[in-house]
């Protein structure tokens, strides 16, 4: 009888463990280059989700990807569940404009926004670059295809009536590679739409005398006036070696997006993991330090809120 009870108990435990594993669900979050803040956003969200996996059965991974546009396309294709994207590319994907013309993503859904992302130009001190117009005729890293930085660079060039062919060299290095290229004198300047402080910019300004360049003027003023997802931005002085003064530019928001096809309870669980542990989340990167809940659930969001996110925000009394 004892052996029978032991056998039954073992069988019951085996069934329970199998059932628990059967309930595990896996989600993938698209991020960006490993030196960028998008990678930290995805990793941070997954860290908070995975802390509660024993309770909700959701397990999260956040691999490095090509960035904003690559993430949106992967979500649309069903290859990823969620991802980080610049607010301008969220707008264009949902509205079928710019690079998404004829390829409207009706099922794109907003979850929340994160940090601000100034359009950042870093030039070698010996390059002779004092302003954005000085980049023409120089060697410039415009960013890898599929990244938000590359797409925004194309928007800026178009607004100025220019193109990548106006550079002596338009390299397509990823964020993880561009700082070394600047230090090795393979390029005169690099472009990055990113939250600050940033490791890649830190590396660039530490390995060679380099300066952040103002991105201002009539074309930029018109971009800001004509597009609700752009805003004037200031990169504070003192964040990087040799750059004590503020840098004036424009920028977007980093946003967290998903698809209407992703289950409501999955999105709810992810949102709850972040906002129930908000102070912990804010401590995971300096760019998150000044985040405010009320701004995160509205600023930079042009696609409709996912119902799972909406449910959590209603429960917290943040929306009606």
Secondary structure, DSSP 8 states (H G I E B T S, - for coil): -HHHHHHHHHHHHHHHHHHHHHH-EEEEEE---TTSHHHHHHHHHHHHHHHTHHHH-EEEE----S-HHHHHHHHHHTS-SEEEEEHHHHHHHHHT-GGGTT---TTEEEEEEEEEEEEEEEEEGGGT--SGGGGTTSEEE---TTSHHHHHHHHHHHHTT--GGGSSEEE---HHHHHHHHHTTS-SEEEEEE-SS-HHHHHHHHHS-EEEE---SHHHHHHHHH-TT-EEEEE-TTSBTTB-S-EEEEEEEEEEEEETTS-HHHHHHHHHHHHTTHHHHHTT-GGGTT--HHHHTTTT--S-B-HHHHHHHHHTTS--
